[in-house]
Amino acid sequence: MSLRRTSHAVYDTTYHIVWCPKYRKKLFAQNWLRERAAELFREIAEEYEYEIVEMEVAEDHVHFMMSFPPRDSISGVVRTLKSISARELFREYPSIKRKLWKGEMWEDGYFARTVGDKLTKTMIEKYIKHHREKKQSPAQVDLDLR
């Protein structure tokens, strides 16, 4: 992935996000429904300027590797994808609701992890530690605020 831009930010963020249908039901056992869900996720992502790098709609969960602008929170992105996909799938296929006791498509929670490219956790820790230990250069003002 390369750097992406918005009007006020340049970013390179990628996340691995996973969630399940309510009660971990195997809602997507049929290929046609799995394909429709994937198509909906792509449409939603395009509309909201999310980039889906990789996606898998499995029988009982969905995986995304995706990037989105820093103005959007992970929880907001997940909420958007879940709510719109549920509403559309219920509208198009009302029979899905019969498989769910309370008519909710998705579990409340989700898993999220940041994904590094070339920059690892160890490298960032070393970078921050280096700056903590680095002495001020003569060009910097030493403010003694005692």
N, C-alpha and C positions, 0 to 999 in steps of 0.2 A: 504494500500500500504506500501511497505517496501522501505528502502533506495536502490537507484539504483546507479550504478557506470559507469563511463567512464574512459578512461586512465588518465584523469587529474581532475576529479571531482566526488564528492559523492553528490547526490541530492535527494530531496523528494519534488517535485513540481507537483501540479495538477492544471489544468485550466478548466474552463467551457467556451466553445467557441460555438458561434451560428452565422450562416449566412443564407442568403436567396437566392433563385434563382432570376435572374433579373426580375424586375417588380413584385416581389412576386408571380410569376406564380406558379400554382399548378402542377409543372412538375412531381412530384412523386406521383400522384394520383393512378397510376397502381402499384400493388404490385411487379410485375416482375422488373420494373425499379427501384423502391425503394430498392429492394434486391440487384440488380446489383450495384447500387451506394454504398450501405453499403459494399458490397464485395470489390469494388475498394478502398474505404477508408481504409479498413483493409489491403489490399495489399500494398498500399502506406505507411501506418504507419509501417508495418513490414520492408519494404525496407529502410525507413529513421530512424528506431529505435525510433519511437514514440509508446507510449503505450496507446491504447484506453481502458479506464476503462469502459466507458458506451457510447453508441451512439444511436441516434434516427434520422432516416431520415423520416421526416414528409412530408406531401404533399407540403408545401410551405416554409420549412426551415429545417436546420439540427442542431442538438445539439451534442456536444462532451463533455465528461469529459475525459481529457487526460493528460498524462505526457510526457515530452520530455526533452532531455539533455539541460543543461543551455547554451550550445554553440549555440543553436537555439533560435531565437527570436520568439515571438508569431506571429508577422506579417509574418515572413518567413515560419513558419509552415502552417499558413492559406493560404499563397500564393501557397505553394507546393501542399497542398490538393486540393485547388480550381483549379489550372491550370491543373494538371495531370488528375483529375477526369473529368473536362470539355472536355479536348482533347480526352480522351478515350471514354466518353459517346457520344460525337459528331461523333467520328469515327465509333463506333458500331451502333449507332442509329441516322443517319443523319436527320430523321424526327423531332427530337427535335428542331433543328435550326428553323424550320418553325413556332414554337410557340413563338419564340423570335424575336423581330424586328431587332436587330443589331447583332444577332448571338453570343452574350455573354451569358454564362450560369449563372454566379453568380453576385450578387450585389457587388459593390466595397468595401463596409464596412463590419464590423463584430462586434460582442460583445465578450468581453473577461473579465473574472474575475478569480482571483486566488481562490483556494479552500483550506481551512484549514482542518487539521485533528484534532489534539489535541491542536494545538497552535492557539490561536485566536488573533485578532487585539489588543484587550485589554491587553492580556498577553505580547505581543511584546512591546506595548507602556510602560507598567510598567517596563519591563526588561531594555529598553533603558533609561527611567527616573531614574531607580535605579542606573545605571552605571554613569549617568550624575552627580548625587548627591553623589555618593560614594567617600569618601576621598581616597587619595593614600595611599597604604600600605607602611610601612617603607622600605620594600625591593625595592620599586620603586625609581628611581632617580628623583628628583625634578629639572627639567630644568627651570631655571628662565632666559628667553630669552629677558629680557628688555634691 
